[in-house]
Amino acid sequence: MMAKESHRRRRILIVDDEEPMRLLLAQYAEADLGAEVALAGTCEAALRLVREKAYDAILLDLLMPGIGGAEVLKAIRADSANRATPVVIVSMLTTSSDVRERMSAEKARALGANAVVAKPVNRLTFIRTVKAHIGSRSAAAD
C-alpha cells in the first residue's frame, strides 16, 4: 500500500482572486512539484473545494473579496477534511510598508497557517516552502 501511495500525485489547492497569480502558482506547482492543482478564485469556491476533497497543501491569499482569506483559513481549521493540511499564505501583506498590516510568520501561525510566502513570489522560495510543508504532512509518501 505504501508503494501505491508514493505514486499518487500530490493535490494542491491554490486560492487567489487574481487569475494571473493563480496560473503562475499552478505552473510552479505542476512543473516543480509534479502536483495536481485545483484553483479557486473566490472564498466561496475555496470553501466548497475544501469540503469536497482533501489536499496535500493549500496556498491561500489573504486579501480576497468576500469573507476574506483569514475566514477561509478559520473554516479550514475548524471543520473540514483539510483541518491538518499545511496552509501556506501567499500574500502581499508580507511586503506592506505598514507594520500593523505586515504578515509575519508568527501572525500566520496564529491564524492557523504553516508558512508565509511574499508576493511577488520568488519561485525557488515558493517551491522550497511548499515542499517542506507537504513533506511534513505526508513524509510516508516520499
N, C-alpha and C positions, 0 to 999 in steps of 0.2 A: 504493500500500500504506500509506503514511503516513496518508492521509486515512481509510482504513478503520480503522486502529488508533486514531485520535483519537476515534472514536465508541464505542469499546469502554468499557463501564463498568468502572471500576477495582474490583478484588476486594480486600476487606479481611477478614482473619480476626480475630475477637475471641475471646480465650481468658481466661475468668474463671469461677471456680466459683460466683459469686453471680449468680443469674439476673437480678435487677433491674439490676445493673451491666451485664451483657451486653446487655440490652434497651435500656438508656439509651444506651450507646455505639453500638449498632446504629442507633438512631433518629437520633443526631447524624450518623453516617457516611452514612446513606441520605439524610437531609434536606439536610445542608450540603455533602456531597461528592458526592452522586449515586452512591454506591458500591453495589456488590453485596456483601452481607455474608454470611459464614459464621460460625457460632457453635460454640464448643467449651466445654463446662462441666467437662471433666476434662483432665488432662495427656495421658492416653492418646488421647482423641478429637482433641486438638490434633496429636499426633504422626501420627495416621492421616491427618488432613486435609492436613498439610504434605507428606506423602509422595505424596498423590493429585493435588495441584494447586498451581500457582504463584500466589502472591498479590502484590499491589502494596504491601501493608503488613500487618503483623501487630501487633495490640495484645495485650499479654501481661501478665497479673497474675503476680507472683512468688510470692505467698503462697497456694499451692494445695495441696490434699491430694495424696497420692501422691508422685511423684518431684519435684514442685515446678516452678515456672516457670523457675528457673535451669537446671535439667536439660533442660527443653524447649528453651530457648534454645540450650544447647550442642548439642543434637541437630539443631536447625535449621541452625546454622552448620557443623556437621561433615558432614552427609550428607543433603541434601535439595535439591529444586528451588528452595528458598527461601533458599539459602545467602547470596545477595546482597540478599534482601528487607529493606527497612527494618523494624526491630522497635522499637516504642515500648512501654516498660514503663509500665503504668498500675497504680500500687500505693500503698498506704497507707504503705509503708516510707519514703516521702519525707517524711512528716509525723510520723514517730516521734520521741518525745522522747529516746529512747535513741540517742545519736550513733553508737554502734557499729552499730546496725541501720539507720541512715539510708542511703537510696539516693541518692547524688549522681550527677550526670551522668558523672563520671569512673568511678565504680564500674559504672555501667550500660554504658559503653563497654568497660570491662574484661571484662564478661560477654559482650559481643558485641551489645549494643543500640545503637540510634542516638540515642534520646532517652528522657526520663522525663516522665510527667505524673502529678501527685499526685492522690490521692483525698482528699476529694471533688473530682470533676472539674469544672473551670471550662470551660464549653462553648467559649468563644472561644479559650482557650489550647489546648484539646484540638484543635480544628479547625485552628488555625494550625500546630501542631506536626505533625499528621498530614499536612497539605497540603504543608508544607515538605519532609518526608521522602519522600512519594510522588513529589514533583517531582524529587527527587534521583535516583530510580531511573528514572523514565520521562519525563524532560523532553521527549523527542521526541513523546510522546503529547499534550502540552498544546496 
